[in-house]
Amino acid sequence: MLLRTKAPLWRPAALGLSALLACCMLASSASAQTSSVPSPDKVSIFFDNDFLGPGQSNIQSLIPLLRDERVKLMGIGVVTGDAWLKEETAHALRFLEIAKRPDVPVHLGAEMPLMRTQAEMANWEARYGRVPFKGAWSTPRPGRTYHPQDPALIPPMPEGAPTIKASDEDAVHALIRNVRAHPGQITIVSAGPLTNIALALRIAPDIAPLAKEIVIEPGKLDTAVARVTGNTDYATDFNFLFDPEAAHIVLTAPWKKITVMGNVTASAKATQAVVDRIGASGAPVATYVKTYARIGQPLWDEITVAVAVDRSLVTEELVARMDVDTLPGPSYGQPVVWKEDMAPGSGEREVHIVRAIDVDRFLSTFIAQASK
């Protein structure tokens, strides 16, 4: 609430005090603007994700971005995916409070995929088989408070509701503004459905060549056997499946460099030993991870942001052409790859598919960051 008072009965005897106050205000404004300017010795990142919470890979992926001194986090975009937009945003804001980083701007993005709907996905399942995890559209079950028909609902938050607010600027325009303001400097990292990035490309296609790089978490290949022999949820490329058209738009845009993480994001997991090591410090973020981490869940998004920050973690990669199948049928939403001379030539771009990372170094670094 804005409190209003009557005008004071006195005024400064000289202009010196007024001038001093004006200078202080200008200095404060300049400082605030400077804080959002990328530093040449830092990795400037705009991070887009679907923040299912509390805890788990989505929220935990913020830890390297908040704790690594090499990172300048320009902003966070939120997109419906693992949960609905407003609920995800609340969990992300609350974590920023716990991490004592309320300064990071959070921007709400797309509440729905470009074309896919709940009804369409249900029809697809009836023809081709069940999608094991449907994110925000999942059916409620014990321990999981999904609400597929109520996008505005924010269920009670175990970690407490946030007191800070999201930015008035939406994620799509925040991304466009950041990339245009800092050409060649912004690394876009997307660990959720690519709806926000696709919308930004449709409004401002120039951001693709203006960005330094885009790093995306989805892109799992050859997972058919894993869906039968292992955890079906963990072998399904949900981020592509939830919005295949957005993935196609992003993968065929003229970026300077596209990095796809895919299968490698399952190479480290939130084991009980890892979580216990983090929780032992007793720091607020460490306690949060200890309380809300999902034991056994791959560190999908954490690995994605770690590679975006430190490319030396990569020990093996494959360069190929990639797109997403957007034709009706059983392969709808699945990634497809070709050698350069075998691609159909419909706009497929060269992508760097990360095949292996230094898992031990990643884990030791992440544990140290999460323990602060």
C-alpha positions in Angstrom: 0.0 0.0 0.0 1.2 3.5 -0.8 1.0 5.8 2.2 0.3 9.5 1.6 1.2 12.3 4.0 0.7 16.0 4.0 3.5 18.1 2.5 6.1 19.1 5.1 6.0 22.6 6.6 9.7 23.1 6.0 12.0 22.9 3.0 15.8 22.8 2.7 17.4 26.2 3.2 19.7 25.6 0.3 19.8 23.6 -2.9 22.8 21.5 -1.7 20.7 18.9 0.1 18.3 18.6 -2.9 21.2 18.2 -5.3 22.8 15.6 -3.0 19.6 13.6 -2.9 19.2 13.8 -6.7 22.8 12.5 -7.1 22.1 9.6 -4.8 19.0 8.7 -6.7 20.9 8.8 -10.0 23.7 6.7 -8.6 21.2 4.1 -7.3 19.5 4.0 -10.7 22.7 3.6 -12.5 23.7 0.8 -10.1 20.4 -1.1 -10.8 20.9 -0.8 -14.5 24.5 -1.9 -14.3 23.6 -5.1 -12.4 21.7 -6.4 -15.5 24.6 -5.8 -17.9 26.6 -8.9 -18.8 30.2 -9.0 -17.7 32.7 -10.0 -20.4 34.3 -12.5 -18.1 31.0 -14.2 -17.1 28.6 -16.6 -18.9 25.4 -14.5 -19.4 22.4 -16.9 -19.3 18.7 -16.5 -19.8 17.1 -19.6 -18.3 13.8 -21.0 -19.3 12.2 -23.9 -17.5 9.1 -25.6 -16.1 9.6 -25.4 -12.4 7.7 -28.3 -10.8 8.3 -28.0 -7.1 9.2 -28.1 -4.4 12.6 -29.5 -5.0 13.4 -32.0 -7.8 15.5 -31.4 -10.9 13.6 -28.3 -12.2 14.1 -26.2 -9.0 17.5 -27.7 -8.2 18.8 -26.6 -11.6 18.8 -23.0 -10.3 21.5 -23.8 -7.9 24.5 -23.7 -10.3 23.1 -20.6 -11.9 22.8 -18.8 -8.5 26.0 -20.1 -6.9 28.6 -20.3 -9.7 30.6 -17.0 -9.8 31.1 -17.4 -13.5 27.4 -16.9 -14.2 25.4 -13.7 -14.9 21.8 -14.8 -14.7 19.9 -12.3 -16.8 16.5 -13.6 -16.1 14.3 -16.7 -15.6 11.4 -17.6 -17.9 8.7 -20.0 -16.8 6.6 -22.2 -19.1 3.9 -24.7 -18.5 5.2 -28.2 -18.7 5.7 -30.5 -15.6 3.1 -28.3 -13.9 0.9 -25.3 -14.7 2.6 -21.9 -15.2 1.3 -20.1 -12.0 2.1 -23.0 -9.7 5.6 -23.3 -11.2 6.3 -19.6 -10.8 5.3 -19.7 -7.1 7.8 -22.5 -6.5 10.6 -20.8 -8.4 10.0 -17.5 -6.5 10.0 -19.2 -3.2 13.3 -20.9 -3.9 14.9 -17.6 -4.9 13.9 -16.3 -1.4 15.4 -19.3 0.3 18.6 -19.0 -1.7 18.6 -15.3 -0.8 18.5 -14.2 -4.5 15.2 -12.3 -4.8 17.0 -9.9 -7.2 16.7 -12.4 -10.1 13.8 -11.4 -12.4 11.2 -14.1 -13.0 9.0 -13.8 -16.1 5.8 -15.8 -16.8 5.6 -17.3 -20.2 3.2 -19.6 -22.1 0.4 -21.3 -20.3 -0.3 -23.7 -23.1 1.7 -25.4 -25.9 1.5 -23.9 -29.4 -0.9 -26.5 -30.8 -1.1 -29.5 -28.5 -4.1 -29.8 -26.2 -5.2 -32.3 -23.5 -8.0 -33.6 -25.7 -5.5 -34.2 -28.6 -3.1 -36.0 -26.4 -5.9 -38.2 -25.1 -6.9 -39.1 -28.6 -3.2 -39.8 -29.5 -2.9 -42.1 -26.5 -6.1 -44.0 -27.6 -4.4 -44.7 -31.0 -0.8 -45.2 -30.1 -0.4 -46.0 -26.4 -0.2 -44.2 -23.1 2.1 -41.2 -22.5 3.4 -42.1 -19.0 3.9 -38.6 -17.7 1.8 -35.7 -19.0 3.1 -32.9 -16.8 0.4 -30.4 -15.9 -2.2 -32.7 -17.6 -1.4 -35.6 -15.4 -4.1 -37.3 -13.4 -4.0 -36.7 -9.6 -2.5 -39.6 -7.6 -1.3 -40.1 -4.0 1.5 -37.7 -3.2 1.1 -35.8 -6.5 -1.3 -32.8 -6.4 -1.9 -32.5 -10.2 -4.9 -30.4 -11.2 -5.2 -30.8 -15.0 -8.5 -28.9 -15.4 -7.5 -25.9 -13.2 -4.5 -23.9 -14.5 -4.9 -21.1 -12.0 -4.8 -23.3 -8.9 -1.7 -23.1 -6.7 -2.0 -26.0 -4.1 -0.6 -25.4 -0.6 3.1 -25.1 -0.8 5.1 -27.2 1.7 8.0 -24.8 1.6 5.8 -21.8 2.2 4.3 -19.3 -0.2 6.6 -16.6 -1.7 6.5 -13.0 -0.7 8.2 -11.7 -3.8 6.4 -11.2 -7.1 7.2 -12.1 -10.7 8.1 -9.4 -13.2 5.3 -7.6 -15.1 7.3 -8.3 -18.3 6.4 -11.7 -19.9 9.1 -14.3 -20.6 9.0 -14.0 -24.4 9.6 -10.3 -24.5 12.2 -10.5 -21.7 14.1 -13.0 -23.7 13.9 -10.9 -26.9 15.0 -7.8 -25.0 18.0 -9.4 -23.4 19.3 -11.0 -26.6 18.9 -7.8 -28.6 20.5 -5.6 -25.9 23.5 -7.9 -25.7 24.2 -9.4 -29.2 26.5 -12.3 -29.2 26.6 -12.6 -25.4 23.5 -14.4 -24.2 23.4 -18.2 -23.8 19.8 -19.4 -23.8 19.2 -22.5 -21.7 15.9 -24.3 -21.9 15.2 -27.3 -19.7 11.5 -27.5 -20.3 9.1 -27.4 -23.3 10.3 -24.9 -25.9 7.1 -22.9 -26.2 8.5 -19.6 -24.9 11.6 -19.8 -27.2 9.5 -20.7 -30.2 7.1 -17.7 -29.5 10.1 -15.4 -29.2 11.4 -16.7 -32.6 8.1 -16.0 -34.2 8.0 -12.4 -32.9 11.7 -11.7 -33.3 13.4 -14.2 -35.6 16.6 -12.1 -35.4 17.3 -13.4 -31.9 18.6 -16.7 -33.2 21.8 -15.3 -34.9 22.1 -12.7 -32.2 22.3 -15.2 -29.3 25.6 -16.7 -28.4 24.2 -20.3 -28.1 21.1 -22.2 -27.2 21.4 -25.3 -24.9 18.4 -27.5 -24.5 17.7 -30.4 -22.1 15.5 -32.6 -24.3 16.6 -34.7 -27.3 16.7 -38.3 -26.0 17.5 -40.8 -28.7 16.9 -44.6 -29.0 14.9 -44.9 -25.8 12.4 -47.6 -26.9 14.0 -50.4 -25.0 14.6 -48.3 -21.9 10.8 -47.5 -21.8 10.2 -51.2 -21.5 13.0 -52.3 -19.2 13.4 -49.3 -16.9 11.5 -46.3 -15.6 9.1 -45.3 -18.4 8.9 -41.7 -17.3 12.6 -41.3 -17.3 13.0 -42.7 -20.8 10.3 -40.4 -22.4 11.3 -37.1 -23.9 8.4 -35.2 -22.3 9.7 -31.7 -23.2 9.5 -32.5 -26.9 6.2 -34.5 -26.6 4.4 -31.7 -24.7 5.0 -29.1 -27.5 6.5 -30.8 -30.7 5.8 -27.8 -32.9 7.7 -25.5 -30.6 10.7 -27.9 -30.6 10.6 -28.0 -34.5 10.6 -24.2 -34.6 13.6 -23.9 -32.2 15.7 -26.7 -33.8 15.3 -25.2 -37.3 16.1 -21.6 -36.4 19.5 -20.2 -37.5 21.3 -20.2 -34.1 25.1 -19.8 -34.1 25.3 -23.0 -32.0 22.7 -25.5 -30.8 23.7 -27.9 -28.0 21.3 -30.8 -27.2 21.8 -32.7 -23.9 19.4 -35.6 -24.4 20.4 -39.0 -22.9 23.5 -37.7 -21.0 21.3 -35.9 -18.5 20.5 -39.2 -16.9 24.2 -40.0 -16.2 24.0 -38.7 -12.6 21.1 -39.1 -10.1 20.0 -37.7 -6.8 21.0 -40.7 -4.8 20.5 -40.9 -1.1 24.3 -40.5 -0.6 24.4 -37.3 -2.8 21.4 -35.8 -1.0 22.9 -36.6 2.5 26.2 -35.0 1.6 24.3 -31.8 0.5 22.1 -31.8 3.6 24.9 -32.2 6.0 25.9 -28.5 5.7 22.6 -27.4 7.2 22.5 -24.2 5.0 19.0 -23.1 3.9 19.4 -24.4 0.3 21.0 -27.6 1.5 18.1 -28.2 3.9 15.7 -27.5 1.1 17.4 -30.1 -1.2 17.6 -32.6 1.7 13.8 -32.1 2.3 12.5 -32.1 -1.2 14.9 -33.9 -3.5 13.4 -37.0 -5.2 15.7 -39.9 -4.5 16.7 -41.7 -7.6 15.6 -39.0 -10.0 18.2 -38.1 -12.7 19.8 -34.7 -12.4 18.5 -33.7 -15.9 18.3 -30.0 -15.6 21.2 -29.6 -13.2 23.5 -31.3 -15.8 22.1 -29.1 -18.6 22.9 -25.8 -16.9 26.3 -27.1 -15.7 27.4 -27.8 -19.3 26.0 -24.4 -20.4 28.3 -22.8 -17.8 31.4 -25.0 -18.2 31.8 -26.7 -21.6 34.9 -28.5 -20.3 32.6 -31.0 -18.6 31.8 -32.5 -22.0 34.0 -35.5 -22.8 32.2 -36.7 -25.9 29.8 -35.2 -28.4 28.3 -36.0 -31.7 27.5 -33.4 -34.4 24.4 -34.2 -36.5 21.3 -32.7 -38.0 18.2 -32.9 -35.7 14.5 -32.2 -36.0 11.3 -33.3 -34.2 8.6 -35.4 -36.0 5.5 -33.2 -36.2 3.5 -35.5 -38.5 0.5 -37.4 -37.1 1.4 -40.8 -36.0 3.2 -42.9 -33.4 6.4 -40.9 -33.7 4.8 -37.5 -33.1 7.1 -35.5 -30.8 10.1 -37.8 -31.2 13.6 -36.4 -32.1 15.1 -37.5 -35.4 18.8 -37.3 -36.4 20.7 -37.6 -39.6 24.2 -37.3 -41.0 24.6 -34.0 -42.8 24.5 -35.7 -46.3 21.4 -37.7 -45.4 19.1 -35.0 -44.0 16.1 -34.2 -46.1 17.0 -30.5 -46.3 13.9 -29.0 -44.8 15.7 -26.6 -42.5 17.5 -29.1 -40.2 20.4 -27.5 -38.4 23.7 -28.8 -37.1 23.4 -29.7 -33.4 26.1 -30.7 -30.9 24.6 -33.7 -29.1 26.4 -34.3 -25.8 27.2 -38.0 -25.3 29.2 -38.0 -22.1 30.4 -35.7 -19.4 32.8 -35.8 -16.5 30.2 -37.1 -14.0 32.5 -37.1 -11.0 33.5 -33.4 -11.5 29.9 -32.4 -12.1 28.7 -34.1 -8.9 31.5 -32.7 -6.7 30.8 -29.2 -8.0 27.0 -29.5 -7.7 27.3 -30.9 -4.1 29.5 -28.0 -3.1 27.2 -25.4 -4.7 24.1 -26.9 -3.1 25.8 -27.0 0.3 26.2 -23.3 0.5 
